[in-house]
Amino acid sequence: MSHRDILACYVALLCLGKSDFEAITGFRADAFFHEALGLERMPSEGILRQRMDAHADANRTALVGAPLAFLRSVGAPVTPLANGLVPLDADTTPFDNSGTRKQGVSLTYKGHDGFAPMAVDLGQEGWCLELEMREGKQHSQNGTPALLERVLPRARTLTDRGLLLRLDGGYDAIENIAVIEAHIEQYRDGAPAHDIIKWNPRQESPAPWIAYAEAEAAWEQPRPGKRVAVFHVLLTRTHDGYEYPLRRVIRVIERTIDKQGQQLLVPEIELEGWWTSLRSPCAEIIALYAEHATSEQVRSELKTDLDIERLPSGKFATDALVLAGAQLAYNLLRWIGQSGLLGPDAPPRRKAKRQRLRTVMQELMYLAARLIRSGRRLKLAFGWGVTHCLSTNACTRAWQGPEPPSRRLGARPSRPWSAHPPSCAPPMAFLRHRASVTGRRRFLLVLLWLGLLPGRSRARSARPVRPVLPETLACRLQNKRSRDSKELGKF
């Protein structure tokens, strides 16, 4: 069994929200699953587990570039912020694997045993550019400069706009700023790249900043017993012999009365700060960083909707391969949601810039239909009520990818699909489909392997179909009339 079939089966399971190897058992007799993915053979649970364990590193190397190639091939939209910069958010997300003895499981900063992968997402759509497997005890800053060196050029290939990298206080290190400055120097002729990194005061006393705010800043009083001062300072930090002039926005909050109205014997001081290369007003810098919290939804969907928080294998390399497949599945489902569930004829939902993965699965992936084999073709038959619902319209929009599926088994499209440039390269050379079919339930999943991942063709032997000539058709009609008249003569 080829590596391509193994990876295709597992990524397809992830797109349905199934991460366990045992889930493949329910699809072994599913003809549509077999035909849609172009599988030569269906793996069993044991084969799937053994092959992913034995070739974890090699398969991960092949799979790690697939998400970026997919986003480039479909021309994924990247929506910027109000200031024109595209957000690039990075953070770790602890996976709770308590009670297990898996490789790499250790105490995380959340206080439970598990892993601490680091995810990077781009744009307001939340395209996942990196999902790096890490041990639970690994500090968030450890390995981050190397990760930024990989991710920043990837983001450049998806958008021509400027980038805004946002990191929390765990990444307050001059090494990260040095990587960003080196990237700016390398792409000097391109769009600018900026950063906002939460300042980590560590054990610094807030008293000097209170005194500085009293002398230099303007205080505001949003309510009785609470004063707020916002200002910025210009500092210089040194790394490897280079000096980096930086700007730090600082917010000092003094409370003498808490929010319940209780007076405090000792004033409560809160000190916050943000390193930034932007020259925008301080209030705008704070608001831009506050939007960084929306990226937590991406981590939540990865853990809950794709069901990968409890990783299925006990081997660290195999779990890293699972995360690589989850990154691809996440981007596939995100693109389906952006293509099919946003618009005037989409199923009724609350107005949003993106739909969560669970919504995509419920509205499109689990849409039931019947698979019909007729005339060496596979047809998709929906119920009468389904064909008139908005979900079918969403399926139709999402189905129109770079290349339409072929209507006949073993055939290739006879002409290029004009809705997408024919020069786009397939995102994954090893995840190709030999022949397209129309779908059944969950057929949106198959869209990704049919229209977007064309490739290898395995011709099937098919009997030539003789055309029916008009004169032959007339003879058949005459014979039928004569038979009918004989039958009537008997009565």
Secondary structure by P-SEA (a helix, b strand, c coil): ccaaaaaaaaaaaaaaccccccccccccccaaaaaaacccccccaaaaaaaaaacaaaaaaaacaaaaaaaaaacbbbbbccccbbbbbbbbbbbbbcccccccccccccccbbbbbbbbbcccccccccccccccccccccaaaaaaaacaaaaaaccccbbbbbbccccccaaaaaaaaaaaaaacccbbbbbbbbbccccccaaaaaaaaaccbbbbbccccbbbbbbccccccccccbbbbbbbbbbbbbbccccccccccbbbbbbbbbbbcccccaaaaaaaaaacccaaaaaaaaaccccccccccccaaaaaaaaaaaaaaaaaaaaaaaacccccccccccccccccaaaaaaccccbbbbbbbcccbbbbbbcccccccaaaaaaaaaacccccccccccccccccccccccccccccccccccbbbbbccccccccccccccccccccccccbbbbbcaaaaaaaaaaaaaaaaaaaaac
